[in-house]
Amino acid sequence: MFDTDIDFTLTNQIENDRVSVNHLFFPAKAQTKWHRHERDYVIVPMEDAILKMESTDGVKDAKLSRGQCYYRDQGVEHNVYNPNDFDVTLIEIEIK
């Protein structure tokens, strides 16, 4: 749905038997493209922002507050888009 060739960047920072911690960098107007989360996970936003979450239910705004974590169960399928004119950084902690 989102017409952009700009992709986000995922950098793995910690990988062990219990967790995988990823640094997600979203340039302005970037998207993740469709993906499925195979593990439960926690997201920690580093900025206040509103992202667009595209799922089979349509597109919804996701209001993020810096440092305010949120949790999702495994199986989530979506595309995430940064409609802002500024970059957004998230920390993703996958629970093994």
TIDO-360146 format. One record per atom (N, C-alpha, C): chain; x, z, y; atom name. Coordinates in nm, 3 decimals. Example, Ala and Ser with C-alpha at 12.3 -4.5 7.8 and 13.67 -1.06 7.14 Angstrom:
BEGIN
+----+---------+---------+---------+----+
! ch !       X !       Z !       Y ! at !
+----+---------+---------+---------+----+
!  A !   1.319 !   0.780 !  -0.569 !  N !
!  A !   1.230 !   0.780 !  -0.450 ! CA !
!  A !   1.320 !   0.780 !  -0.330 !  C !
!  A !   1.285 !   0.708 !  -0.225 !  N !
!  A !   1.367 !   0.714 !  -0.106 ! CA !
!  A !   1.290 !   0.787 !   0.003 !  C !
+----+---------+---------+---------+----+
//
This chain:
BEGIN
+----+---------+---------+---------+----+
! ch !       X !       Z !       Y ! at !
+----+---------+---------+---------+----+
!  A !   0.081 !   0.000 !  -0.119 !  N !
!  A !   0.000 !   0.000 !   0.000 ! CA !
!  A !   0.086 !   0.000 !   0.126 !  C !
!  A !   0.196 !   0.073 !   0.125 !  N !
!  A !   0.280 !   0.082 !   0.244 ! CA !
!  A !   0.379 !  -0.033 !   0.245 !  C !
!  A !   0.380 !  -0.108 !   0.352 !  N !
!  A !   0.464 !  -0.227 !   0.363 ! CA !
!  A !   0.598 !  -0.190 !   0.426 !  C !
!  A !   0.691 !  -0.147 !   0.343 !  N !
!  A !   0.824 !  -0.111 !   0.392 ! CA !
!  A !   0.927 !  -0.136 !   0.284 !  C !
!  A !   1.043 !  -0.179 !   0.324 !  N !
!  A !   1.154 !  -0.198 !   0.231 ! CA !
!  A !   1.252 !  -0.082 !   0.238 !  C !
!  A !   1.220 !   0.018 !   0.318 !  N !
!  A !   1.310 !   0.132 !   0.335 ! CA !
!  A !   1.280 !   0.234 !   0.226 !  C !
!  A !   1.380 !   0.270 !   0.149 !  N !
!  A !   1.363 !   0.368 !   0.041 ! CA !
!  A !   1.420 !   0.503 !   0.081 !  C !
!  A !   1.374 !   0.606 !   0.014 !  N !
!  A !   1.430 !   0.739 !   0.031 ! CA !
!  A !   1.556 !   0.751 !  -0.054 !  C !
!  A !   1.632 !   0.856 !  -0.030 !  N !
!  A !   1.754 !   0.882 !  -0.108 ! CA !
!  A !   1.742 !   1.017 !  -0.177 !  C !
!  A !   1.764 !   1.019 !  -0.309 !  N !
!  A !   1.763 !   1.142 !  -0.386 ! CA !
!  A !   1.905 !   1.170 !  -0.431 !  C !
!  A !   1.954 !   1.291 !  -0.398 !  N !
!  A !   2.087 !   1.334 !  -0.440 ! CA !
!  A !   2.073 !   1.462 !  -0.521 !  C !
!  A !   2.116 !   1.458 !  -0.646 !  N !
!  A !   2.110 !   1.577 !  -0.730 ! CA !
!  A !   2.219 !   1.674 !  -0.687 !  C !
!  A !   2.181 !   1.799 !  -0.659 !  N !
!  A !   2.277 !   1.900 !  -0.614 ! CA !
!  A !   2.310 !   2.002 !  -0.722 !  C !
!  A !   2.212 !   2.034 !  -0.807 !  N !
!  A !   2.233 !   2.130 !  -0.915 ! CA !
!  A !   2.162 !   2.077 !  -1.039 !  C !
!  A !   2.230 !   2.081 !  -1.152 !  N !
!  A !   2.170 !   2.041 !  -1.279 ! CA !
!  A !   2.221 !   2.137 !  -1.385 !  C !
!  A !   2.129 !   2.213 !  -1.446 !  N !
!  A !   2.168 !   2.300 !  -1.555 ! CA !
!  A !   2.054 !   2.309 !  -1.655 !  C !
!  A !   2.060 !   2.403 !  -1.748 !  N !
!  A !   1.958 !   2.414 !  -1.853 ! CA !
!  A !   1.823 !   2.461 !  -1.801 !  C !
!  A !   1.817 !   2.518 !  -1.681 !  N !
!  A !   1.693 !   2.578 !  -1.632 ! CA !
!  A !   1.628 !   2.504 !  -1.515 !  C !
!  A !   1.710 !   2.442 !  -1.428 !  N !
!  A !   1.654 !   2.372 !  -1.311 ! CA !
!  A !   1.733 !   2.246 !  -1.279 !  C !
!  A !   1.667 !   2.160 !  -1.203 !  N !
!  A !   1.732 !   2.046 !  -1.140 ! CA !
!  A !   1.694 !   2.054 !  -0.992 !  C !
!  A !   1.794 !   2.058 !  -0.903 !  N !
!  A !   1.768 !   2.070 !  -0.760 ! CA !
!  A !   1.814 !   1.941 !  -0.693 !  C !
!  A !   1.721 !   1.879 !  -0.620 !  N !
!  A !   1.747 !   1.750 !  -0.557 ! CA !
!  A !   1.727 !   1.758 !  -0.406 !  C !
!  A !   1.814 !   1.690 !  -0.334 !  N !
!  A !   1.803 !   1.674 !  -0.189 ! CA !
!  A !   1.736 !   1.538 !  -0.167 !  C !
!  A !   1.620 !   1.538 !  -0.102 !  N !
!  A !   1.546 !   1.414 !  -0.077 ! CA !
!  A !   1.554 !   1.382 !   0.072 !  C !
!  A !   1.609 !   1.267 !   0.105 !  N !
!  A !   1.621 !   1.225 !   0.244 ! CA !
!  A !   1.528 !   1.106 !   0.267 !  C !
!  A !   1.431 !   1.126 !   0.358 !  N !
!  A !   1.333 !   1.023 !   0.392 ! CA !
!  A !   1.360 !   0.971 !   0.533 !  C !
!  A !   1.423 !   0.856 !   0.546 !  N !
!  A !   1.432 !   0.798 !   0.680 ! CA !
!  A !   1.292 !   0.767 !   0.732 !  C !
!  A !   1.279 !   0.757 !   0.863 !  N !
!  A !   1.151 !   0.718 !   0.922 ! CA !
!  A !   1.104 !   0.587 !   0.858 !  C !
!  A !   0.976 !   0.584 !   0.822 !  N !
!  A !   0.910 !   0.467 !   0.762 ! CA !
!  A !   0.951 !   0.438 !   0.617 !  C !
!  A !   1.021 !   0.530 !   0.553 !  N !
!  A !   1.062 !   0.511 !   0.413 ! CA !
!  A !   0.952 !   0.556 !   0.318 !  C !
!  A !   0.964 !   0.514 !   0.193 !  N !
!  A !   0.872 !   0.557 !   0.088 ! CA !
!  A !   0.947 !   0.583 !  -0.041 !  C !
!  A !   0.885 !   0.661 !  -0.130 !  N !
!  A !   0.946 !   0.689 !  -0.260 ! CA !
!  A !   0.921 !   0.577 !  -0.359 !  C !
!  A !   0.812 !   0.506 !  -0.344 !  N !
!  A !   0.754 !   0.414 !  -0.441 ! CA !
!  A !   0.687 !   0.500 !  -0.549 !  C !
!  A !   0.601 !   0.437 !  -0.626 !  N !
!  A !   0.523 !   0.510 !  -0.726 ! CA !
!  A !   0.615 !   0.574 !  -0.830 !  C !
!  A !   0.586 !   0.700 !  -0.861 !  N !
!  A !   0.663 !   0.773 !  -0.963 ! CA !
!  A !   0.577 !   0.884 !  -1.021 !  C !
!  A !   0.621 !   0.934 !  -1.135 !  N !
!  A !   0.552 !   1.043 !  -1.206 ! CA !
!  A !   0.650 !   1.158 !  -1.224 !  C !
!  A !   0.604 !   1.280 !  -1.195 !  N !
!  A !   0.686 !   1.399 !  -1.213 ! CA !
!  A !   0.669 !   1.449 !  -1.357 !  C !
!  A !   0.779 !   1.452 !  -1.429 !  N !
!  A !   0.777 !   1.494 !  -1.570 ! CA !
!  A !   0.793 !   1.644 !  -1.587 !  C !
!  A !   0.819 !   1.716 !  -1.477 !  N !
!  A !   0.836 !   1.862 !  -1.481 ! CA !
!  A !   0.757 !   1.926 !  -1.368 !  C !
!  A !   0.723 !   2.055 !  -1.385 !  N !
!  A !   0.670 !   2.132 !  -1.273 ! CA !
!  A !   0.777 !   2.136 !  -1.165 !  C !
!  A !   0.734 !   2.141 !  -1.038 !  N !
!  A !   0.835 !   2.139 !  -0.932 ! CA !
!  A !   0.787 !   2.211 !  -0.806 !  C !
!  A !   0.885 !   2.249 !  -0.725 !  N !
!  A !   0.862 !   2.312 !  -0.595 ! CA !
!  A !   0.931 !   2.225 !  -0.490 !  C !
!  A !   0.863 !   2.203 !  -0.377 !  N !
!  A !   0.921 !   2.130 !  -0.264 ! CA !
!  A !   0.941 !   2.227 !  -0.148 !  C !
!  A !   1.059 !   2.220 !  -0.086 !  N !
!  A !   1.091 !   2.299 !   0.033 ! CA !
!  A !   1.118 !   2.202 !   0.148 !  C !
!  A !   1.025 !   2.189 !   0.243 !  N !
!  A !   1.047 !   2.100 !   0.358 ! CA !
!  A !   1.149 !   2.160 !   0.455 !  C !
!  A !   1.235 !   2.076 !   0.508 !  N !
!  A !   1.334 !   2.119 !   0.606 ! CA !
!  A !   1.289 !   2.091 !   0.749 !  C !
!  A !   1.179 !   2.018 !   0.768 !  N !
!  A !   1.122 !   1.990 !   0.899 ! CA !
!  A !   0.972 !   2.004 !   0.893 !  C !
!  A !   0.910 !   2.025 !   1.008 !  N !
!  A !   0.766 !   2.011 !   1.022 ! CA !
!  A !   0.736 !   1.862 !   1.025 !  C !
!  A !   0.641 !   1.818 !   0.945 !  N !
!  A !   0.608 !   1.675 !   0.942 ! CA !
!  A !   0.475 !   1.655 !   0.872 !  C !
!  A !   0.421 !   1.538 !   0.891 !  N !
!  A !   0.305 !   1.494 !   0.814 ! CA !
!  A !   0.349 !   1.370 !   0.738 !  C !
!  A !   0.339 !   1.375 !   0.605 !  N !
!  A !   0.369 !   1.261 !   0.520 ! CA !
!  A !   0.238 !   1.206 !   0.466 !  C !
!  A !   0.241 !   1.084 !   0.420 !  N !
!  A !   0.125 !   1.020 !   0.357 ! CA !
!  A !   0.148 !   1.023 !   0.206 !  C !
!  A !   0.050 !   1.078 !   0.133 !  N !
!  A !   0.057 !   1.085 !  -0.013 ! CA !
!  A !  -0.045 !   0.987 !  -0.070 !  C !
!  A !   0.004 !   0.886 !  -0.138 !  N !
!  A !  -0.082 !   0.786 !  -0.201 ! CA !
!  A !  -0.094 !   0.818 !  -0.349 !  C !
!  A !  -0.217 !   0.833 !  -0.398 !  N !
!  A !  -0.241 !   0.858 !  -0.540 ! CA !
!  A !  -0.357 !   0.770 !  -0.584 !  C !
!  A !  -0.399 !   0.786 !  -0.708 !  N !
!  A !  -0.513 !   0.709 !  -0.756 ! CA !
!  A !  -0.642 !   0.746 !  -0.683 !  C !
!  A !  -0.641 !   0.860 !  -0.613 !  N !
!  A !  -0.756 !   0.904 !  -0.534 ! CA !
!  A !  -0.754 !   0.848 !  -0.392 !  C !
!  A !  -0.651 !   0.771 !  -0.357 !  N !
!  A !  -0.639 !   0.717 !  -0.222 ! CA !
!  A !  -0.521 !   0.779 !  -0.148 !  C !
!  A !  -0.525 !   0.769 !  -0.015 !  N !
!  A !  -0.416 !   0.819 !   0.069 ! CA !
!  A !  -0.464 !   0.941 !   0.146 !  C !
!  A !  -0.380 !   1.046 !   0.142 !  N !
!  A !  -0.412 !   1.169 !   0.214 ! CA !
!  A !  -0.292 !   1.213 !   0.294 !  C !
!  A !  -0.316 !   1.280 !   0.406 !  N !
!  A !  -0.208 !   1.341 !   0.484 ! CA !
!  A !  -0.162 !   1.468 !   0.415 !  C !
!  A !  -0.032 !   1.489 !   0.415 !  N !
!  A !   0.027 !   1.613 !   0.363 ! CA !
!  A !   0.103 !   1.678 !   0.478 !  C !
!  A !   0.047 !   1.786 !   0.532 !  N !
!  A !   0.112 !   1.856 !   0.642 ! CA !
!  A !   0.218 !   1.950 !   0.586 !  C !
!  A !   0.342 !   1.931 !   0.630 !  N !
!  A !   0.454 !   2.013 !   0.584 ! CA !
!  A !   0.502 !   2.102 !   0.698 !  C !
!  A !   0.532 !   2.226 !   0.665 !  N !
!  A !   0.588 !   2.319 !   0.762 ! CA !
!  A !   0.726 !   2.360 !   0.714 !  C !
!  A !   0.823 !   2.353 !   0.802 !  N !
!  A !   0.962 !   2.385 !   0.766 ! CA !
!  A !   0.970 !   2.519 !   0.695 !  C !
!  A !   1.032 !   2.518 !   0.576 !  N !
!  A !   1.053 !   2.640 !   0.499 ! CA !
!  A !   0.932 !   2.688 !   0.421 !  C !
!  A !   0.816 !   2.625 !   0.437 !  N !
!  A !   0.694 !   2.665 !   0.366 ! CA !
!  A !   0.685 !   2.585 !   0.236 !  C !
!  A !   0.720 !   2.648 !   0.124 !  N !
!  A !   0.727 !   2.582 !  -0.006 ! CA !
!  A !   0.588 !   2.549 !  -0.060 !  C !
!  A !   0.583 !   2.447 !  -0.145 !  N !
!  A !   0.462 !   2.422 !  -0.222 ! CA !
!  A !   0.499 !   2.383 !  -0.365 !  C !
!  A !   0.407 !   2.410 !  -0.458 !  N !
!  A !   0.429 !   2.392 !  -0.601 ! CA !
!  A !   0.333 !   2.286 !  -0.654 !  C !
!  A !   0.380 !   2.207 !  -0.751 !  N !
!  A !   0.296 !   2.110 !  -0.820 ! CA !
!  A !   0.327 !   2.114 !  -0.970 !  C !
!  A !   0.221 !   2.096 !  -1.050 !  N !
!  A !   0.237 !   2.086 !  -1.195 ! CA !
!  A !   0.292 !   1.950 !  -1.234 !  C !
!  A !   0.356 !   1.944 !  -1.349 !  N !
!  A !   0.404 !   1.817 !  -1.402 ! CA !
!  A !   0.287 !   1.718 !  -1.415 !  C !
!  A !   0.321 !   1.592 !  -1.417 !  N !
!  A !   0.219 !   1.489 !  -1.436 ! CA !
!  A !   0.172 !   1.424 !  -1.307 !  C !
!  A !   0.211 !   1.478 !  -1.192 !  N !
!  A !   0.170 !   1.420 !  -1.064 ! CA !
!  A !   0.226 !   1.278 !  -1.054 !  C !
!  A !   0.138 !   1.184 !  -1.021 !  N !
!  A !   0.179 !   1.045 !  -0.997 ! CA !
!  A !   0.141 !   1.009 !  -0.855 !  C !
!  A !   0.239 !   0.961 !  -0.779 !  N !
!  A !   0.210 !   0.927 !  -0.640 ! CA !
!  A !   0.323 !   0.844 !  -0.578 !  C !
!  A !   0.293 !   0.795 !  -0.458 !  N !
!  A !   0.391 !   0.733 !  -0.370 ! CA !
!  A !   0.386 !   0.815 !  -0.241 !  C !
!  A !   0.501 !   0.850 !  -0.188 !  N !
!  A !   0.507 !   0.929 !  -0.065 ! CA !
!  A !   0.570 !   0.844 !   0.045 !  C !
!  A !   0.507 !   0.846 !   0.162 !  N !
!  A !   0.551 !   0.763 !   0.275 ! CA !
!  A !   0.573 !   0.850 !   0.398 !  C !
!  A !   0.683 !   0.824 !   0.469 !  N !
!  A !   0.713 !   0.895 !   0.594 ! CA !
!  A !   0.672 !   0.807 !   0.712 !  C !
!  A !   0.554 !   0.829 !   0.770 !  N !
!  A !   0.507 !   0.745 !   0.880 ! CA !
!  A !   0.567 !   0.784 !   1.016 !  C !
!  A !   0.646 !   0.888 !   1.018 !  N !
!  A !   0.699 !   0.942 !   1.144 ! CA !
!  A !   0.810 !   0.855 !   1.201 !  C !
!  A !   0.842 !   0.880 !   1.326 !  N !
!  A !   0.954 !   0.814 !   1.393 ! CA !
!  A !   1.082 !   0.896 !   1.379 !  C !
!  A !   1.081 !   0.993 !   1.288 !  N !
!  A !   1.199 !   1.077 !   1.263 ! CA !
!  A !   1.218 !   1.093 !   1.113 !  C !
!  A !   1.341 !   1.123 !   1.075 !  N !
!  A !   1.376 !   1.143 !   0.934 ! CA !
!  A !   1.325 !   1.278 !   0.886 !  C !
!  A !   1.296 !   1.286 !   0.757 !  N !
!  A !   1.249 !   1.410 !   0.695 ! CA !
!  A !   1.336 !   1.440 !   0.573 !  C !
!  A !   1.375 !   1.566 !   0.559 !  N !
!  A !   1.453 !   1.611 !   0.444 ! CA !
!  A !   1.371 !   1.715 !   0.366 !  C !
!  A !   1.371 !   1.700 !   0.234 !  N !
!  A !   1.302 !   1.794 !   0.145 ! CA !
!  A !   1.402 !   1.837 !   0.036 !  C !
!  A !   1.385 !   1.959 !  -0.011 !  N !
!  A !   1.456 !   2.006 !  -0.130 ! CA !
!  A !   1.352 !   2.015 !  -0.242 !  C !
!  A !   1.382 !   1.952 !  -0.355 !  N !
!  A !   1.293 !   1.953 !  -0.470 ! CA !
!  A !   1.359 !   2.032 !  -0.582 !  C !
!  A !   1.288 !   2.132 !  -0.635 !  N !
!  A !   1.338 !   2.213 !  -0.745 ! CA !
!  A !   1.250 !   2.188 !  -0.866 !  C !
!  A !   1.304 !   2.120 !  -0.966 !  N !
!  A !   1.231 !   2.092 !  -1.088 ! CA !
!  A !   1.261 !   2.204 !  -1.188 !  C !
!  A !   1.156 !   2.255 !  -1.251 !  N !
!  A !   1.169 !   2.365 !  -1.345 ! CA !
!  A !   1.172 !   2.309 !  -1.487 !  C !
!  A !   1.278 !   2.340 !  -1.560 !  N !
!  A !   1.291 !   2.288 !  -1.698 ! CA !
!  A !   1.231 !   2.385 !  -1.797 !  C !
+----+---------+---------+---------+----+
//
